[in-house]
Amino acid sequence: MARGFEKITAYRDRDFPLPERKTKFSAGYDIFLPEDTVLLPGRLVMVPTGIKAYMQEDEFLGVHIRSSMAIKKNICLVNNEGIIDADYYNNPDNEGHIMLALLNRGQERLYLPKGERIAQAIFYKSLTADDDDKTAKKKRSGGFGSTGAK
């Protein structure tokens, strides 16, 4: 298994598609909402995707808001781009569940239906600096936001 997507255990029996590319030359895999979602104006919401991603040790997954969501619906990812590390997959805290930190920048309540294509995920190569292997690395022990946490 080189790289791909799976549903997390809690969403395994729910009917929604795994991320997919819509055209032959699409860089990103569209992420679909697994359930109806409401975004209140000016409020941050951690939106579940129901999925996790596996990849090679020297890769990461970049998660980006779809341009149609950003422009037409005035939604943004609070962190601009989500970075999913290779060792986030199947972590002990949340099984590697990819969550989207979404902000409704508009003035109205926004309803997003199940199946809406909200974001896109792109696999990237992760490069390291010279002598990086000389520093001891810890094993991931948590989920969202756990890298470097004390």
C-alpha positions in Angstrom: 0.0 0.0 0.0 1.6 3.2 -1.1 -1.0 5.9 -0.4 -4.7 6.3 -0.2 -7.8 6.9 1.9 -9.9 4.8 4.2 -13.0 5.5 6.3 -12.4 5.6 10.1 -14.1 2.9 12.1 -16.9 5.2 13.4 -17.9 6.1 9.8 -17.3 2.8 8.1 -21.0 2.0 7.7 -22.0 5.5 6.5 -22.7 6.0 2.8 -20.3 8.7 1.4 -17.5 8.4 -1.1 -13.8 8.3 -0.3 -11.8 11.2 -1.8 -11.4 11.0 -5.6 -10.0 13.0 -8.5 -12.6 14.2 -10.9 -10.3 14.6 -14.0 -7.3 12.9 -15.4 -5.0 15.8 -14.5 -6.5 16.9 -11.2 -3.9 17.4 -8.6 -6.3 17.0 -5.7 -8.6 14.4 -4.4 -12.0 15.9 -3.5 -13.1 15.4 0.1 -16.8 14.9 0.5 -18.8 15.7 3.7 -20.0 12.5 5.3 -23.0 14.4 7.0 -24.9 17.6 6.9 -23.0 20.5 8.4 -24.0 24.0 9.5 -21.5 26.8 9.7 -22.5 29.9 11.7 -21.2 33.3 10.6 -17.8 34.1 12.1 -17.5 30.8 14.0 -14.8 28.1 13.8 -16.2 24.6 13.4 -14.1 21.4 13.5 -15.9 19.5 10.7 -15.4 15.7 10.5 -14.5 14.1 7.2 -14.9 10.5 8.4 -11.6 9.6 6.6 -7.9 8.9 7.3 -5.0 8.8 4.9 -2.1 6.5 4.6 1.2 7.3 2.8 4.9 6.7 2.6 7.1 7.8 5.5 8.6 10.6 3.3 5.2 12.1 2.3 2.5 14.3 3.8 -1.0 15.1 2.8 -1.9 18.8 2.1 -5.6 19.6 2.7 -6.9 22.8 0.9 -10.3 24.4 0.7 -11.9 24.0 -2.7 -11.7 27.3 -4.5 -15.5 27.2 -5.2 -16.1 27.0 -1.4 -13.7 29.8 -0.7 -15.0 32.2 -3.4 -18.7 31.3 -3.7 -19.5 30.4 -0.1 -16.9 32.5 1.7 -15.5 29.6 3.7 -11.8 29.2 4.7 -9.6 26.7 6.4 -8.4 28.6 9.5 -4.9 27.2 9.1 -5.0 27.9 5.3 -3.6 24.5 4.6 -3.9 21.4 6.7 -0.8 19.2 7.0 -1.4 15.6 7.6 1.9 13.8 8.6 2.5 10.2 7.5 2.5 9.0 11.2 -0.9 10.6 11.8 -2.5 7.5 10.2 -4.0 5.2 12.9 -2.7 7.3 15.8 -4.0 6.1 19.2 -6.1 9.2 19.9 -8.4 9.5 16.9 -7.3 6.8 14.4 -6.0 9.5 12.1 -9.4 11.1 11.5 -8.9 14.2 9.3 -10.8 17.1 10.6 -11.3 20.4 8.8 -11.0 23.7 10.8 -13.6 25.7 8.8 -14.6 29.3 9.3 -17.7 30.9 7.7 -16.5 34.4 6.8 -19.9 35.4 5.6 -22.8 37.1 7.4 -25.4 34.2 7.0 -25.7 30.8 8.5 -24.4 28.3 5.9 -25.9 24.8 5.3 -23.6 22.3 3.6 -25.3 19.0 2.7 -23.9 15.5 3.0 -21.9 14.7 -0.1 -20.7 18.3 -0.7 -17.2 18.5 -2.0 -15.6 20.8 0.6 -11.8 20.4 0.3 -9.2 18.7 -1.7 -6.2 16.6 -0.6 -2.9 16.5 -2.4 -0.1 14.0 -1.6 3.4 15.7 -1.4 6.9 14.5 -1.0 8.4 15.7 2.4 12.1 16.6 2.2 14.4 16.8 5.2 17.5 18.9 6.0 21.0 17.6 5.9 21.9 15.8 9.2 18.2 15.5 10.1 18.8 11.8 10.9 21.4 12.8 13.7 18.6 14.1 15.9 16.5 11.6 17.8 12.8 11.6 16.9 9.9 10.7 19.1 7.2 8.4 18.1 3.7 10.1 17.6 1.6 9.5 20.7 -1.5 11.6 19.9 -3.9 12.9 17.4 -4.8 16.3 16.2 -2.2 18.9 17.1 -0.1 16.5 19.0 3.3 17.0 17.2 5.6 18.7 19.7 2.8 18.9 22.4 4.0 18.4 26.0 
